[in-house]
Amino acid sequence: MADDLIITVQAPAAAEELVLGAMSMAGLDEVEIRTVEETGTVLIQAYWPADLGPPPTIDLARVPGARRHPDRIVARDTWAIGWPSHQIGPVRLAPCLAEAPPPSAAPMTLHLMAGQGFGLGEHPSTRLALEALIARPRPVGPRVLDVGCGTGVLALAAMRLGATQAVAMDHDPAARAAATTNAALNDIDLTVVDDWPTTLADLVFANINPPTLRSLSAALRSALAPRGHLILSGLPTADADDVARAFAPLIPVRFDRAEGWVALTLAHGE
């Protein structure tokens, strides 16, 4: 089984947006951010499958105090050992190592290929987005769009909960490969693309960092059907109100909070 890489950049917390921009320019849009309070820095990690070739260069020359750690090699089969399953409402996320997962008696189980990026339920932002999905005031509409899809877990969960058509969009080829693999594992018909679809969605997910959410606010609003819901996650608590304002005239209808993170559900005014 192939080895893969974890790419890590450490920088002062104030330089977080600059690092995210540099990593995005390098094609690394799927990241996980961890705050190191003792040093006032952030660790920003991205996953890179080795079968895509050498990892990209990240231009950090204009980011004071930022440094790239040596890339960490991880085997897909060993990286996943010890990853727990997660139960979010009726949905069970079950990381697996085999391309043919064991059968499950639970109809809401989603098998996710371990070692294929972030979005296996281990981060609060993923769990909060799923909780917001489950708690929606109206049933899941037929059309779903997951922007910055990562493993595709949010689109796949929406399909399990009643959606009939889902599009997973990501500019990162590693994320698209992961979403495609996970859709096949679960026998779910998922359309995986690298650009915006033309059809409006009844439910739109975006589990992305705050700077990217703000930059995509107009596009995300435009992708939403008139009676649809937009679920934003990946928001540290301090950023939630500012991001909500960036999406006006959509109005917040729900806030989900856990461990310093927020998922925000927005809708058109009635």
N, C-alpha and C positions, 0 to 999 in steps of 0.2 A: 504494500500500500504506500502511496507517495507521501513524502514529507511536505509540510507546508510551512509558511512563515507568519509570525506575528511581528508587525512593524510598529515600533513604539517611538513617539516623540514626546519629550518632556520640555515644558516651557513655563515661564511665569504665568500665573492665572490671568493676568491682564492681557497676555498675548494670545489667548485661546483662539479668538476669531482669526487672527493672522495665520496661526498654524492650520486651522481648519481650511482656510482659503488655499494655503500652499498644498495641503494634502489633496484637496479637491482638484486642483490643477494637475496633480500627478495621477488622477484617476482613482483616488482613494476617498470615496464618498461615504462608505459604510464604516463608521468608527464608533468606538466606545470611549467615553471620557471619564476619567477618575480624578478626583481632587485629592491632593496630598496636602492636608492642612498644615502639617508641621513645617513644610518648606514653602508654602504659598505657591505651589506649582500645580500643574495639571499633567496627567499622563494621558495621551491620546493614542489609542491603539487601532490598527487596521489589520485585517486578515488578507493574506495573499497566497492563493494556491500555487504551489511550485510548478504545476503543469501548465501555468500560463506563461512561464519563462522567467527571466530575471526580474526582481522587484523593481519598481519605478524609483527614479531619483526625486527627492523632495527638496525644492529650493527654499532653504531656511535662511538665506543670506540676509534677508530684510526683517528677520524676526529676532530681536535682541534676546539673548539668554536661552534660545531654543537649541536643543540638541537631539539628534536621533540616536537612540540606543542601538547597539548591535542587534540586527534582526535575529529573532529567536526561532529556531527550527523546531517544529513539533510534528510528530507523526499523528496522522488522523486517528489511528486506533488507540494510541496512548493518551492523546490530549483529552479524549472524551471519557476516559475511565473516571468514575466517581461523579459524573454529571448526573444530578437527580432528575427524575420526572417532576413536572409541575402541574398541579391541578388548579385551574382558574375557572370557577363556576363549573359548568358541565364539561369544559374542554380540558383534556389531559394532553400535555406536551411530553413526548417520550423520545429523547435522543437515542439514536441507535447507531450501531457500527456496520451493520450489514445492508446491502442493497436490497435484500428481500427480508423486511422486518417480520418478527413473529406475529401471528394473528392476535388480535385483541378482542376481548368480549365487549369492550366499551366502545359504543358507536361514535363517540365524540373524541376518540384518541387521534392525535396527529403524530405520526412518526417523522422525526427530523434527523437528517443525516448529520451525525456529530462530526465536528471538525470542518464544517462548511460555513464559517463566519458567525457573526453575532445574531441573536434572535432566537435562542433556544429556550427562552423563558427565564434565564438566569439573571436578567437585568430588570430592575423595577419599571423601566420605561415600556418594555414589552408586555409585562404583566398588567400594567395600568391601561395600556391600549386595549388589551383583551377584556379587561373588566368593563371599560367604557363600551366596547362592542356588545357585551352580554347585557348591559344595563340600558341599552337604547330604548327610548320611549315608544318607538315604533318597530315593527319587525324589520329584519334586514331586507333591504330592497333587492331587486334582481341583479343590479349591476354594481360592482365593487372595483375601486381603483386603489392600489397600494403603491404610493410614491416613495422611492427609496426603500425598496421592498426587503433588502437583505435576504434572509432565508425564505421569505415568502409566507412566514407564519401567519401574519394578520389576514392576508387574502385567503389563505387556506382555511383558517378558522371561520371566516365569514361564509365560505362555501359550505362548511360543515353545518353552519347555523341557518342555512336557508337561501343564500344567494345562488343565483343560477349562472352568473357570468362574472369572472374576475380577471382583471388585468394587473400584473405585477410589473412595475417600471423601475429600472435602475440603470444608471450610466456605468456602474461598476460591473465588468464582465464576471468577476468572481461571484457577485451577488446574483446575477442572472443565472449562472450555472447552478448555484445552490438552490434557488427557487425552482428551477426546472427539475432538478433531482428530487426535491421534496414533494413536488406535485406528483411525480411518477410514483414515489414511494407510497403515496396515499390514494393513488388512482383518482386524482382530481384533475379535471380539465382546466388548466391555468394558462392564460396567455401571458408570455413574458416578453417585454419590449424594452427598448432603450430610449424611447421618446414618448411624448404625450399622445394618448389616443384622442380621437376626434369625438367619441361618444361620451355624453355626460354620464356621471356615476351617481347612484343613489347614496353610496357611502364611499367616502374617500379617507384613506389613512395616510398620515405622514409622520413617521417616527424618526425624526431627523433633529439635528442640533439647531438651536435658536437662530443663529445667523442665516443658515440656509432656509429655514422656515420663513423668516422675514423676506428674504430675497425671492421666494417662490409664492408669496401670498397672493398676488394677482392671478398667477397661473392656477393655483389650487382653488381659489374662489371660482374661477371660470370653468373648472372641471366638474363642479358640483351641480347636480340637478336641483330644480326649484324647491322640492320638499326633502332634499337630502341632508345628510349629516357629514361633517368633517371632523375627524378625530386626529388631534395633534398630540404627539408625545415626544419624549426626549427633552423635556423642559425641566431644568432646575427650577425650584420654587421661585427664586428671585426673578426669573425671566418670564413667568407665566402671564402677568398682566400686560407687559410690554408687547409680547407676541399676540395676545388677544386683541390689543388695539390695532396691530398691523393688519388684522383680518376684517376690520369693520368694512361694510355694514353687517357682516355676519355677527350673530350675537351668541355669547356663551350660554349653553343650556346645562352644562355639567362640568364639574371639576373632580378629578380623581387624584388623590395624593398618597404617596408612600415614600418613606426614606429620603425625603428631600427632593422628590421628583413629582411632576404633575402631568396628567393627561387632560387635555381640554377638548370638550365636544362643542362644536359650533353649528349653527343652523341659520337659515334665512329667517328674518322676522316674519311672523304670520300676518 
